[in-house]
Every structure is written in structure tokens, then in C-alpha cells.
Amino acid sequence: MSTPLLQLQGLGVRYGSVQALSGIDLTVHQGELVTLLGSNGAGKSTTLRAISALVPASAGQILWRGAALAGVPAHRLLKLGIGHCPEGRRVLSRQSVAENLVLGAYLRRDRPGIAADLERCYGLFPRLAERRGQLAGALSGGEQQMLAIARALMGRPALLMLDEPSLGLAPKLVGEVMAALAQLHREGLTLLLVEQNAQAALEIANRGYVLEAGQLTLEGPARELLANPSLRAAYLGAG
């Protein structure tokens, strides 16, 4: 098999005396949609933050295209192709939708490509096209989440990591966001998706990992995880 796009080997993270992650082994291959599941406090967000160099690893290593990322600062990771859409949307509320999107391409200088990607984002999320001149702070929660995803796409990442994109959204909007992620995956984008909504995530993923108290307890093809009795009981409300 080819070298993974992203690989975590024995990753550990500590917050002072607290061991947040321990011995995490995870791989994401080019073109995959991989989901990381778990309850609140399991370490899902910490995993993404460690990959993005927002928190330091205390053990193990993170490999990108087979090369260790140790010492690479957060601001250089986007240049390498690693995009991160964090939990909480974090849009610039006093800037318009269009301005937020253009800021997502701040490292780029290819104006025709930026213009083409703007239209791509508007096609993916038609609501943003309708509100392109509106202040981001006036958008609904679901629209802000769409904007956060689209802004991350404007950096043209090779890997897009998303942290709880369905959090706090109405069921209809959850469906719209997941459909957009599935479309991006069909178009060839590699995604690492952190989600509490296990059903929605596994329905669009290739593979999944389950994280509990900072350790991986289960992994496998998404279809197998959907049928796993223990996972269904813990995360899908089924016996």
C-alpha cells in the first residue's frame, strides 16, 4: 500500500499532569474520508490540535507524506496542505461572507484560482452565494458552519480536518453539511472528520476510529462499525 498521507504513531499529549492522549496510531490515505468518534472529553479535538501543532506532542510522532512534522510550526502546515476547520466555527463576524472566504486564501497569490474556488464554494453552499455581502455575524449557526468549511477549502488543502461540524445544528442542516462533505470526498478531497454524531459520520466515511479516555478502542471499515453492537449501544442508542 502507498505511503499514508497522514500517520500518527504512538501519539501522546499531556496537559500538565493529565494524560489527554496515549499511544494513538491512526492513518489516513489519499482520497479517504476517515472519522474519529468518541464522547465529550475523549480527546478528539486534542488529536486534531496536535496534528495542527496547536498543542505539543509528549510522545510518538506525526508523519505527513512519510516525513515527520516535529518542529514544524502551525503557520507552515497549511502550506504543506493540512487544513483545519476547528470546533466553534470562529468566523469573523464583522466581515462579510465574501471577505471571510477571501481571507481563507491569504497564502495564495493565484487570483484566477481564488476566483474559481470562490465560485466552487458558492456552488457547494448556495446559501453563502445568496448572502455573500452579508456580515458573517448575522448568519444562522448552520450558515456560519458552512462558511467555516468553505473558508478552510479556500486554502486548497490536501487534507481537510473538521472538528464537530454538525454540533448544535438542526437535523436538516446536519444533512446538508454531511452531504457537502460527501460531495467533497467524491471529488477527491481527503478528510479527517471528528464527530459525535456517529451515525451521520459513518454513513459517509470509508473508515473510522473510536476514541475513549484518550485511547483508541475500536477501528475498522465504516460499515463494520455501523453494525458493531458495542458501538451501536454506546453511540447510536441501539442495543
C-alpha positions as CSV (number, residue, x, y, z in Angstrom):
1,M,0.0,0.0,0.0
2,S,1.2,3.6,-0.7
3,T,2.6,5.8,2.0
4,P,-0.3,7.3,4.1
5,L,-1.0,11.0,3.6
6,L,-1.1,11.3,7.4
7,Q,0.1,8.9,10.0
8,L,0.1,9.1,13.8
9,Q,2.5,6.7,15.6
10,G,2.1,6.3,19.3
11,L,0.9,9.9,19.7
12,G,0.7,11.2,23.2
13,V,-0.4,14.6,24.6
14,R,-0.3,15.8,28.1
15,Y,-1.9,18.9,29.7
16,G,0.2,19.3,32.8
17,S,-0.2,16.1,34.9
18,V,-3.2,15.0,32.8
19,Q,-2.6,12.4,30.0
20,A,-5.0,13.5,27.3
21,L,-3.9,11.1,24.6
22,S,-1.9,7.9,24.9
23,G,-0.5,5.6,22.1
24,I,-2.6,6.9,19.3
25,D,-2.0,5.0,16.0
26,L,-4.0,6.4,13.1
27,T,-3.6,6.5,9.3
28,V,-5.4,8.5,6.6
29,H,-4.6,7.6,3.0
30,Q,-5.0,9.9,0.0
31,G,-8.7,10.2,-1.0
32,E,-10.1,8.7,2.2
33,L,-12.8,10.1,4.5
34,V,-11.8,8.9,7.9
35,T,-13.9,9.7,11.0
36,L,-12.8,9.9,14.6
37,L,-15.6,9.2,17.0
38,G,-16.0,9.5,20.8
39,S,-17.8,11.2,23.6
40,N,-17.0,14.6,25.1
41,G,-13.6,14.7,26.6
42,A,-12.4,11.6,24.8
43,G,-9.5,13.5,23.1
44,K,-10.9,14.0,19.6
45,S,-10.2,17.7,19.4
46,T,-6.8,17.3,21.1
47,T,-5.9,14.9,18.3
48,L,-6.6,17.4,15.6
49,R,-4.9,20.2,17.6
50,A,-1.8,18.0,17.9
51,I,-1.7,17.4,14.2
52,S,-2.1,21.2,13.6
53,A,0.8,21.9,16.1
54,L,-1.6,23.9,18.3
55,V,-0.6,21.6,21.3
56,P,2.7,19.8,21.6
57,A,3.0,16.0,21.4
58,S,4.5,14.5,24.5
59,A,5.2,11.1,22.8
60,G,5.2,9.5,19.4
61,Q,5.3,11.2,16.1
62,I,3.1,12.7,13.3
63,L,4.1,11.9,9.7
64,W,2.9,13.8,6.7
65,R,3.6,12.0,3.4
66,G,6.1,9.9,5.3
67,A,8.0,12.8,6.8
68,A,8.0,13.7,10.5
69,L,6.3,17.0,11.4
70,A,8.3,17.5,14.6
71,G,9.2,21.2,14.9
72,V,7.1,22.4,12.0
73,P,5.1,25.4,13.3
74,A,1.4,25.7,12.9
75,H,1.5,28.5,10.3
76,R,3.6,26.3,7.9
77,L,1.2,23.4,8.0
78,L,-1.3,25.0,5.6
79,K,1.5,25.4,3.1
80,L,2.1,21.7,3.4
81,G,-1.6,21.0,2.6
82,I,-3.1,20.5,6.1
83,G,-6.3,22.4,6.6
84,H,-8.2,22.6,10.0
85,C,-11.8,23.7,10.4
86,P,-12.0,23.9,14.3
87,E,-15.0,23.5,16.5
88,G,-17.0,26.6,17.1
89,R,-17.0,28.0,13.6
90,R,-14.9,31.1,14.5
91,V,-15.9,33.2,11.6
92,L,-15.0,36.9,11.5
93,S,-18.4,38.3,12.5
94,R,-17.7,41.9,11.3
95,Q,-16.5,40.8,7.9
96,S,-18.8,39.8,5.0
97,V,-19.2,36.2,3.8
98,A,-17.1,37.0,0.8
99,E,-14.4,38.7,2.9
100,N,-14.2,35.6,5.2
101,L,-13.8,33.4,2.2
102,V,-11.0,35.5,0.6
103,L,-9.2,35.6,3.9
104,G,-9.1,31.8,3.7
105,A,-6.9,32.1,0.7
106,Y,-4.4,34.5,2.3
107,L,-1.4,32.4,1.5
108,R,-2.3,32.2,-2.2
109,R,-1.4,34.6,-5.0
110,D,-3.2,32.9,-7.9
111,R,-6.1,35.3,-8.4
112,P,-7.8,33.2,-11.2
113,G,-7.7,30.2,-9.0
114,I,-9.0,32.0,-6.0
115,A,-11.9,33.4,-8.0
116,A,-12.7,29.8,-9.3
117,D,-12.6,28.4,-5.8
118,L,-15.0,31.2,-4.6
119,E,-17.5,30.0,-7.2
120,R,-16.9,26.4,-6.2
121,C,-17.7,27.2,-2.6
122,Y,-20.8,29.1,-3.6
123,G,-21.9,26.1,-5.6
124,L,-21.3,23.8,-2.7
125,F,-23.2,26.0,-0.3
126,P,-25.8,28.1,-2.3
127,R,-26.9,29.8,0.9
128,L,-23.5,31.5,1.1
129,A,-23.9,32.7,-2.5
130,E,-27.2,34.3,-1.5
131,R,-25.5,36.0,1.5
132,R,-22.1,36.8,0.1
133,G,-22.4,40.5,1.0
134,Q,-23.9,39.9,4.4
135,L,-21.9,40.1,7.7
136,A,-20.9,36.7,8.9
137,G,-22.1,37.5,12.4
138,A,-25.7,37.9,11.1
139,L,-25.7,34.3,9.6
140,S,-27.5,31.4,11.3
141,G,-25.4,28.8,13.1
142,G,-25.7,26.4,10.2
143,E,-24.7,29.1,7.7
144,Q,-21.7,30.0,9.8
145,Q,-20.7,26.4,9.8
146,M,-21.0,26.3,6.0
147,L,-18.9,29.4,5.9
148,A,-16.2,27.9,8.2
149,I,-15.9,24.9,6.0
150,A,-15.8,26.9,2.8
151,R,-13.2,29.3,4.2
152,A,-11.0,26.2,5.0
153,L,-11.4,25.0,1.5
154,M,-10.1,28.3,0.1
155,G,-6.7,27.3,1.3
156,R,-6.8,24.3,-1.1
157,P,-5.8,21.7,1.5
158,A,-4.7,18.2,0.5
159,L,-6.2,17.1,3.9
160,L,-9.2,18.9,5.5
161,M,-9.7,18.2,9.2
162,L,-13.1,19.1,10.6
163,D,-13.9,19.3,14.3
164,E,-17.6,18.7,15.1
165,P,-19.1,20.3,12.0
166,S,-22.7,19.2,13.0
167,L,-22.5,20.4,16.6
168,G,-25.6,22.4,17.5
169,L,-27.2,22.2,14.1
170,A,-30.8,21.2,13.3
171,P,-31.2,17.8,11.7
172,K,-31.9,19.2,8.3
173,L,-28.8,21.3,8.4
174,V,-26.7,18.3,9.6
175,G,-27.9,16.5,6.5
176,E,-26.8,19.4,4.3
177,V,-23.4,19.7,5.9
178,M,-22.8,16.0,5.6
179,A,-24.0,15.9,2.0
180,A,-21.4,18.6,1.2
181,L,-18.6,16.7,2.9
182,A,-19.6,13.6,1.0
183,Q,-19.5,15.6,-2.3
184,L,-16.0,16.9,-1.5
185,H,-14.9,13.3,-0.8
186,R,-16.3,12.1,-4.1
187,E,-14.4,14.9,-5.8
188,G,-11.2,13.5,-4.3
189,L,-10.5,15.6,-1.2
190,T,-9.1,13.7,1.8
191,L,-10.9,14.3,5.0
192,L,-10.4,13.6,8.7
193,L,-13.8,14.1,10.4
194,V,-14.2,14.4,14.2
195,E,-17.9,13.8,15.1
196,Q,-20.2,13.0,18.0
197,N,-22.9,12.2,15.5
198,A,-21.6,8.7,14.8
199,Q,-24.4,7.7,12.5
200,A,-24.1,10.7,10.2
201,A,-20.3,10.4,10.1
202,L,-20.1,6.6,9.5
203,E,-22.7,6.9,6.7
204,I,-20.3,8.9,4.6
205,A,-16.9,7.6,5.8
206,N,-14.6,4.9,4.5
207,R,-13.1,4.0,7.9
208,G,-13.5,5.0,11.5
209,Y,-11.7,5.1,14.8
210,V,-13.3,5.2,18.3
211,L,-11.5,7.2,21.0
212,E,-12.3,6.7,24.7
213,A,-10.4,8.5,27.5
214,G,-7.5,9.3,25.3
215,Q,-7.0,5.8,23.8
216,L,-8.2,4.2,20.7
217,T,-10.6,1.3,21.5
218,L,-12.0,0.3,18.1
219,E,-11.2,0.8,14.4
220,G,-12.4,-0.6,11.1
221,P,-14.4,0.0,7.9
222,A,-17.3,2.3,8.4
223,R,-19.9,-0.3,7.5
224,E,-18.5,-2.7,10.1
225,L,-18.5,-0.1,12.8
226,L,-22.1,0.8,12.0
227,A,-23.0,-2.8,12.6
228,N,-20.9,-3.2,15.7
229,P,-23.2,-3.9,18.7
230,S,-21.0,-2.2,21.3
231,L,-20.6,0.9,19.2
232,R,-24.3,1.0,18.4
233,A,-25.2,0.7,22.1
234,A,-22.7,3.5,23.1
235,Y,-23.1,6.0,20.3
236,L,-26.2,5.1,18.2
237,G,-28.7,4.5,21.0
238,A,-29.3,0.9,19.9
239,G,-28.9,-2.4,21.6
